[in-house]
Amino acid sequence: MAIAFNKKRWILYLSIGAAYLLFLLFIDLIRHPETFLKRIVNNTWLVIYLVVMNYILFEYTIPFIRMRWTRMLATPFLLFAHLMLASFGFHAWRHIAIALGFYFSLRTYPSLEKAVEYLVPYSFLSMLFFGVIKFTYDFRQLKAATQQLRIEKQEAELNFLKSQTNPHFLFNTLNNIYSLARDKSDLAPESIVRLSKILRYMLYEAGGEYIAIEQELKIISDYIALEQLRYDDSLLVNFNYNIEDMKQSLPPLLLIPLVENAFKHGVSETRNRPFVDIHCSVNNQQLQFIVKNSTEAFPSEGSVKENIGLSNLRRQLELLYKDFNLSVQQGESVFTAALQINLKSHV
């Protein structure tokens, strides 16, 4: 196991050592106020040794034991040896300071064994003190790192879903323009202009985490206008909204999959009186978005099978909000998609 200097870990142990020193000084202030100033010098010198010993214990000895299960059998011996080393070394460290003349000998011991016997509890207490704080700190760091990884994973998944949804949306739009160009329609140039507006929005305005809901409504209006170029006056489109605050923030392109679904899987497959009815309302940060479209499918006993657009939207909502509901219902001639979001519940 390579030994490397870790500045951040040393700062951690020095901080714990400072806290331990204050703890000892507080006890001495209560028990021995008459020699308190001398004990400040003594305890500072001894804590320096304890910082080094506990650093070795928790950064090298214990990790060494964990490396192989066979070494775990030696755990009691290694810990006992470390405790003895700390205690005997503690005593030796004290005598070094006395010899150098900057340690106050406030207690005398009849023998080395008595001195070590007196110092063992202090060594054990320091191990306990350093260990509890060190493992608490590491646990909090690990928890923060895990949380950060979870956030990064969710962001990566969300970006992946968007990378699927946006090309899917553009592919369907280009198919619409292709059908106009194939029929040599005079509306093809206008459809390209409208598509360029949508592309501009997606490239330059939809890259952030939030946009104002008025921007989302504008892109929906442009998309509806682009779709209407393919149909004659038989297509009925009703798009209305009741927004309390047009600056209310919303993730970009969150609502467009429901509108796209209405045209691609509803209107385009309806031969008799096609229609799309869209209603959006936001009041007290409660969003309601309902899309109804004509369909020639019939309700079945099983649940409605969701396409990639609706499936991706549902997963995006799971990543973005804690409180939402997306429901789809297949009627005899009407397909309804209803979305409710508590915008205050953003993750």
Long-range contacts (C-beta under 8 A, 24 or more apart in sequence): 1-60, 1-63, 1-64, 1-67, 3-60, 6-59, 9-55, 9-59, 10-55, 12-134, 12-137, 13-51, 13-54, 13-55, 13-130, 13-134, 14-51, 16-51, 16-54, 16-129, 16-130, 16-133, 16-134, 17-47, 17-48, 17-50, 17-51, 17-130, 19-129, 19-133, 20-47, 20-50, 20-126, 20-129, 20-130, 21-47, 23-129, 35-104, 35-106, 38-104, 38-106, 39-104, 39-106, 41-102, 41-103, 41-104, 42-97, 42-103, 42-104, 42-106, 45-93, 45-94, 45-97, 45-102, 45-103, 46-90, 46-93, 46-94, 49-89, 49-90, 49-93, 50-86, 50-90, 50-123, 50-126, 50-130, 53-82, 53-85, 53-86, 53-89, 53-123, 53-126, 54-126, 54-127, 54-130, 54-131, 54-134, 56-82, 57-82, 57-86, 57-127, 57-130, 58-130, 58-131, 58-134, 83-120, 83-123, 83-124, 83-127, 84-116, 86-123, 86-126, 86-127, 87-116, 87-119, 87-120, 87-123, 88-116, 90-119, 90-122, 90-123, 91-115, 91-116, 91-119, 154-319, 154-347, 157-315, 157-319, 158-316, 158-319, 158-320, 161-312, 161-315, 161-316, 161-319, 162-253, 162-316, 164-308, 164-312, 165-253, 165-257, 165-309, 165-312, 165-313, 165-316, 166-202, 166-253, 168-308, 168-309, 169-253, 169-256, 169-257, 169-260, 169-309, 170-199, 170-202, 172-260, 172-264, 173-198, 173-223, 173-226, 176-226, 176-227, 176-229, 176-230, 179-230, 180-229, 180-230, 185-229, 187-229, 190-229, 191-226, 191-229, 194-222, 194-225, 194-226, 194-229, 195-226, 197-222, 198-222, 198-223, 198-226, 202-253, 205-252, 206-252, 206-253, 207-252, 208-252, 209-251, 210-249, 210-250, 210-251, 210-252, 211-249, 211-250, 211-251, 211-252, 212-246, 212-247, 212-248, 212-249, 212-250, 213-243, 213-245, 213-246, 213-247, 213-248, 213-249, 213-250, 213-282, 214-243, 214-246, 214-247, 215-252, 216-250, 216-252, 216-253, 216-254, 216-255, 216-256, 217-241, 217-243, 217-280, 219-253, 219-256, 220-255, 220-256, 220-259, 220-278, 223-256, 223-259, 223-260, 224-259, 224-276, 224-278, 227-263, 227-267, 231-267, 231-274, 234-273, 234-274, 235-267, 235-274, 235-275, 235-276, 236-273, 236-274, 236-275, 236-276, 237-275, 237-276, 237-277, 237-278, 238-275, 238-276, 238-277, 238-278, 239-276, 239-278, 240-278, 240-279, 240-280, 241-279, 241-280, 241-281, 242-280, 242-281, 242-282, 242-283, 243-280, 243-281, 243-282, 244-282, 244-283, 244-284, 245-282, 248-282, 248-285, 248-343, 249-343, 250-287, 250-343, 251-316, 251-320, 254-313, 254-316, 254-317, 254-320, 255-280, 255-289, 255-339, 257-309, 257-310, 257-312, 257-313, 258-289, 258-291, 258-310, 258-313, 258-337, 258-339, 259-291, 260-309, 261-291, 261-307, 261-309, 261-310, 261-337, 262-291, 262-292, 262-293, 262-335, 262-337, 263-293, 265-295, 265-307, 265-335, 266-293, 266-294, 266-295, 266-335, 267-293, 267-294, 269-295, 269-296, 269-297, 270-294, 270-295, 270-296, 271-296, 272-296, 282-343, 285-342, 285-343, 285-344, 286-340, 286-341, 286-342, 286-343, 287-339, 287-340, 287-341, 287-342, 287-343, 288-338, 288-339, 288-340, 289-338, 289-339, 289-340, 289-341, 290-336, 290-337, 290-338, 290-339, 291-336, 291-337, 291-338, 292-334, 292-335, 292-336, 292-337, 293-334, 293-335, 294-333, 294-334, 294-335, 295-330, 295-331, 295-333, 295-334, 295-335, 296-333, 297-330, 297-335, 298-330, 298-332, 299-330, 299-331, 299-332, 300-330, 304-328, 304-329, 304-330, 310-337, 317-341, 319-347, 320-346, 320-347, 321-345, 321-346, 321-347, 322-346, 322-347
